[in-house]
Amino acid sequence: MPRIRRDDPVKLIRLALVGLDAQIAGLRETRTQLAAMIDQSPMTPAVQVAAPQKRRKLSAEAKEKISVPSVSWYAGYDLRGATFSP
């Protein structure tokens, strides 16, 4: 096996891509063989991608509750010295 100089990143990346392509080809072959064992079409995807969930909207009341800090949250803090005293 030829030695590659570490200071040549282009050659290292090319070799990595060749290795990945070989692994992908092997995995495709294995998938085709396994699909044939269960009488499935070799090109159908095995995993269905879930649809993204819709984002829930907040009511105006909920937005107001979030944006207004609670008085009790500030109750134990000395805001000038940033210390907490329960």
C-alpha positions as CSV (number, residue, x, y, z in Angstrom):
1,M,0.0,0.0,0.0
2,P,1.5,3.3,-1.0
3,R,2.2,5.9,1.7
4,I,0.5,9.2,1.4
5,R,2.0,12.4,2.8
6,R,-0.2,13.8,5.6
7,D,0.4,17.4,4.4
8,D,-1.5,16.7,1.1
9,P,-5.2,16.9,2.2
10,V,-6.5,16.7,-1.4
11,K,-5.1,13.2,-1.9
12,L,-6.4,12.1,1.6
13,I,-9.9,13.3,0.7
14,R,-9.8,11.6,-2.6
15,L,-8.8,8.3,-1.0
16,A,-11.6,8.7,1.6
17,L,-14.1,9.3,-1.1
18,V,-13.0,6.2,-3.0
19,G,-13.3,4.2,0.2
20,L,-16.8,5.5,0.9
21,D,-17.9,4.8,-2.7
22,A,-16.7,1.2,-2.3
23,Q,-18.6,0.8,1.0
24,I,-21.8,2.3,-0.5
25,A,-21.6,-0.1,-3.4
26,G,-21.2,-3.0,-1.1
27,L,-24.2,-1.9,1.0
28,R,-26.3,-1.5,-2.1
29,E,-25.5,-5.0,-3.1
30,T,-26.3,-6.4,0.3
31,R,-29.6,-4.5,0.3
32,T,-30.5,-5.9,-3.1
33,Q,-29.8,-9.4,-1.8
34,L,-31.8,-9.0,1.4
35,A,-34.7,-7.4,-0.6
36,A,-34.8,-10.4,-2.9
37,M,-35.0,-12.7,0.2
38,I,-38.3,-11.1,1.3
39,D,-39.6,-10.6,-2.2
40,Q,-39.5,-6.8,-2.0
41,S,-38.6,-4.5,-4.9
42,P,-34.9,-3.6,-4.5
43,M,-35.5,0.2,-5.0
44,T,-38.3,0.9,-2.6
45,P,-37.2,2.7,0.5
46,A,-37.3,0.7,3.7
47,V,-37.9,3.6,6.0
48,Q,-40.7,6.1,5.6
49,V,-39.8,9.6,6.5
50,A,-42.2,11.2,9.1
51,A,-43.9,14.4,8.0
52,P,-42.8,17.4,10.1
53,Q,-45.2,18.4,12.8
54,K,-47.0,21.7,12.5
55,R,-45.9,24.3,15.0
56,R,-48.5,25.2,17.6
57,K,-49.4,28.9,17.9
58,L,-49.5,30.6,21.2
59,S,-52.5,32.7,22.2
60,A,-52.0,36.4,23.0
61,E,-52.6,35.5,26.7
62,A,-49.8,32.9,26.7
63,K,-47.4,35.3,24.9
64,E,-48.1,37.9,27.6
65,K,-47.5,35.4,30.4
66,I,-44.1,34.5,28.9
67,S,-43.0,38.0,28.2
68,V,-43.9,39.6,31.6
69,P,-41.5,38.3,34.3
70,S,-43.1,37.1,37.4
71,V,-42.8,39.3,40.5
72,S,-42.2,36.2,42.7
73,W,-39.2,35.3,40.5
74,Y,-37.5,38.6,41.5
75,A,-38.6,38.4,45.2
76,G,-35.5,36.7,46.5
77,Y,-32.9,38.5,44.5
78,D,-31.0,41.6,45.4
79,L,-30.8,43.1,41.9
80,R,-28.1,45.6,42.8
81,G,-25.7,43.0,44.3
82,A,-27.0,40.0,42.3
83,T,-27.3,37.8,45.4
84,F,-30.1,35.4,46.3
85,S,-31.6,35.3,49.8
86,P,-34.6,33.0,50.3
